[in-house]
Amino acid sequence: MTEGIEVYRRHTVCTDPGRMTGWAGSSPEDLASARRLATRLVFHFWAAGDPLGLGFTPDRLPEVDLRYAEEQFARLADLTPGLPLEAERGATQRILGCCRDFTLLLVSMLRSHGVAARSRVGHAGYFEKGWWVDHVVAEVYDEREGDWRLVEAQIPDDFPGVGGPLDPLDVPRDRFLTGDAAWIAAREGRLAPQSVVVSPALEIPETRGWPQLAHNLVLDLASLTGWEPLQWDEWGALTADDADLDRQPALRSALDAVADAIAGGADAADLRRLAQEHGFSVPATIRSRSPYDGTSRTVVLRAT
């Protein structure tokens, strides 16, 4: 059990602050303060309003594709030259990103202080009534309790939330479903697949229902095995649509096995073996689909 936790104290290629290590290490050591800082480092590229109407210039839009914490911290430093990481920031002094980026920066800061932390990809039930919305939160190991708890890196302390307020330092697991929990609940008939979406307003079929459940399960697996993907990254089975899943019982069985292993507490090494066995391992080259216009591009990843 201890070895399983220790791996999450170490940086991955995505959370490693690299040349910005000193800056990341200057972050607060206590969880509550680090979480509040993370909420002030990113401007959500669509949930917070149209960036182009709020002072961002078109050349800033590609910031949503910054995938490494080193790049993100460096960009933040460029936006506030001479100021410390904890400086107060206006909207345009934050990087453009999404839930994944709030979480990645929090996990990077926590790991820089030796805290066991990881990203979890799944669906939140506290943004839109009746919907489970694509989302990423942190999972931090509580040394006193001897267990993991979900921590929100994006929402402010006073976030009202659908269904009532929630503690961002201990998000209930019936209000955020990790990739494995959502998949298992849907397979067992406890969760309506049609309620799972990237956004209720987005009608693209692969961003809803079973394709979205499969997508986030594999992204959750990647996050647990050493690679924190962008939400619009694709590889292998991540492009499957409803018809593909219906016609491929072997794929459904593989996803079942992954979900069961994660839910059962399998360690990172076992999950990596399972990912490789079923073809879910993150390859050296992936596809990444623009969240702005849906165009797909090939991305060569940094070596781990």
N, C-alpha and C positions, 0 to 999 in steps of 0.2 A: 504493500500500500504506500509506504514512504517513497519508494522508487517511482511509483506512478505519479506522485505529487511533485517530486523534485524536477521532473522534466519540464514542468510548467513554471518553474522559477527561471529557467534559461530562455534567452531570446531565440526566436526563429529569425530567418532571413527577413521576414516582414516587420517584426517588432524591434529588431536591432537598431538602436539610434545611430550606430556607426560614428561618423565624424561629429555628430551632435550629442555624443554620450554625456559630456559635461553638462549640457543644457538640460537633457532629459533627467539627469541625476539631481538637478537643482529643484525638481518638483517636490511637492509635499510628500512626506512619508506616510502620513495617516490617510486611510482610505477615503474618509468623507471629504477632506480637502483636495485630494487628488481627483476625486470624482467631480467636484465643483469646478476645478480647473479645466478638466476635459470638456465640460459643457460649454466653455468659453473659447475653445480653440478652433471650432469648426462652424461654418455657416451651412445649414442644410440646403442643398442646391434646389430643392423644390418645396419642401415642407415649410420653409421659412419665408417663402415668397420668391418672386422672379428676381434672380440676382441682377439681371441687366437693368431692371427698374429700380434697384436699390443701391446703385453706385458701383457695381462690378463692371469691368470692361470685358468685351468679348474674349480677349486673350487670356482671361482668368478662368474661363470655363473648363479647359482641360485639367484643372486641378482635381476634378472628381476622379481622375484616373491615376492619381498618385497612390501607389500601392505599398510603398515602403515607409516606415516611420522615419527613417533617416531623411528621406526627401520631404516629408511633411514638416518635420521640425525645422529643416533648413529653410523651407518656404516661409514658415512662421517667423523665423529670425529675419528674413529678408523684408517681410512686411512691417516689422517693428525694429528697425536697425538701432542697436545700442540698448534696447530695452530687455529686461529679463523675461523669462518664460511666463512668469505669473503676472506680468503687466496687464492692466485693463485694456481691452481691445474693442474697438468699434467693429461693426459688421464686416467692413472691407479689409480689416486687419486679421481676419480669420481665413483659414483655407476653405474653399468650397469642397463639400463632401457630403457624406450621409452617415447613417447609424454605424456602418462598418468602421468609419474613420474616427468618430468619437471613441468607439470601443478600442480600436487598434492603439490609439494614442494613450488611452488609460492603461491598457495592458502593458504597453511599452514602459510607461512611467513606473508602474508597480513592479514589473520584473527588474527594472533598473535598481530597485531597492530590495531585491531578493524575495519579493512576495510571489506566491504561486497564483497565477492568473491566466485566463485564457478567454478567447472569443467564443461565443455560442451563437449559431445562426438558427433562426426559427421564426416564430410568428407571435406578435403581441396582440392581446385582446383589449387593450386599453386606449387605442387611438380612434377607432371607428366602431360605433355600436353595431353589433351583429357580425363583425368581420374580424378575421385573424390576419393581421397585416404583416408582410415581410419586414423583419427587423433583426438587429444584432445587438446583443448585450454582452457584458463581461460576466465571467464566472470566477469568483475569488475564493480561495480556500481559507476558511475560518479556522485558525489554529486552536482556538479555545473550544469550539464546537466539534472539531474534527470532521468537518463536512464542507461542501461547496455551497455557496449562495450566489444568486443572480444579482448583478449590480448594473443599474442603468447609467450609461455614460452620457446620454443625450439630453434627457429631460431635466428641467430645473427642479429644485427642491419643492416648489409649490405647485407642481404639475397636477391639475385636477383629475384627469384620467377618466375614461369611460368606466363606469362601475365603481367610481369613488377613488379617493386619493390612494397612492401606494408609496411604500417606503422604497426610494430608489437604491438604498443600500441592501435591501433584502426583498427583491421582487418575488411575489408568490408564484409558484410553479403552475398554478391554474390560471394565471393571467399572462404569463409568457410561456409558450410551448417551444422547447428546443426541437431541433430537427427530428430527433428520434421520437420524442414524445408526441409530436404532431402526427408523424407517420403512423405510429402504433395506434393512436386514438382514432385516426381515420380508417385504418384497416379493421379495427374492432367495432366500427360503427358508432363510436362515441363522439366523433367530430365530423361534421358535414364537409366533405372536400370542397364543395362550391363556396364555402365561407372563407376559404384560404386564398389570399390574393396578394399581389404586390401592392395594388391600390384598387379600391372598389371602382374607381373611375377608369381604370385601364382595362380595355376589353381584349387585349391580345391573349389568345387562348393559352399560350405556354406560360403566362404569368398568373394562372388561376388553377385551382383544383389540383388534380393528381400531378400534372407536370411541375407545378410550383412546390408541392410537397416533396417530390423526388429531388428537385433542384436544391432545395434548402437542406435536405437530409445529407446530400453529398457534400455541400458546402460546409455543413456542420462537421462532417467527418474530416474534411480537409483541415479545418481549424483545429481539431483535436489531435491531428497527426503532424503538425508542424508547418502548415501553410495557411495563412489567413487570406482568402480570396476576396476579390471585389464581388459585389452582388450580381454583377452582369458578366462574370467570367463563365465560360462554357468549356466542357471537355467531355468526351465519351457520352455517357447516358444522359447528360444534362440537357441535351436537345430533344429528348423523347417527348412526344405529345401523348394525348390520351389514347389514341389508336395504337401507337407503338407499345405502350404499357399493356394494353389489352391483348395485343398479339404476342407479347413476350413474357410468358409466365416465369421464365428463368430470371429475367430482369427484376420482376416483382419479388421473387424469392431472394435474390441478392440484396435488394433494398431491405427486405424483412430481416435478413441476417445482420445487416449493418445496424439497423435500428435496435434490434435485440441486444447486440453486443454493446452498443453505447449505453443503452438503458441499464444493462447489467453491470456497468462499471468496468468494462475491459480497459486495460491500460493502453498507453499510446503505442507501444510496440505491437501488441496484439491487433490493435486497430489498423496499424500500417500493413500488417500481414493480410488482414482481411481486405483492405482496400486494394492491395496488389492482386490478391486472388480473384477478385471480382471485377478488376479493370477500372477501379475508381481512383487510383493513385493519380496525383497531379503530375502531368507530363512536363517536359522541359519547354514545350511550346503549347500554348492554349489559344482559344478564341476569346475575345472580349467584345461585347456588343454595346455600342454607345447608348447611354441612357437618354440622350437627347434625340437621336434620329433612328436608332435601331441598327445602324450600320455595324458590320462585324469586321474586326481586324485581328491579325495574328500577332501574338505577343510572345516574345522569348523571355522567359523568367530568369531571374538571378539564380545561380546555383546555390543550393542549400549547404 
